[in-house]
Amino acid sequence: MFTKKDFADLGQNIVYLKPVATSDLPDEVREQAGELETLFAVHNTKGEQVALVASEGLASHLADEHHMQLVALH
């Protein structure tokens, strides 16, 4: 597992997930999320959100498709 500060030395091809309560999101996004209570924000090493997905599995698949490595934070 990595901490956010470890990312500075790891390179550009790394992303991490951050769970987001759908109740904290705009109405438009909540409508699209349907019954889901949690979505997952995908962030790059700069901390920028690059995607919002429905599951960890989907995030992993997208990371693979874009030649990115998905890492866990603690």
Helices and strands as residue ranges (DSSP letters): G 4-9, E 14-21, G 22-24, H 27-33, E 38-44, E 49-53, H 56-65, E 69-71
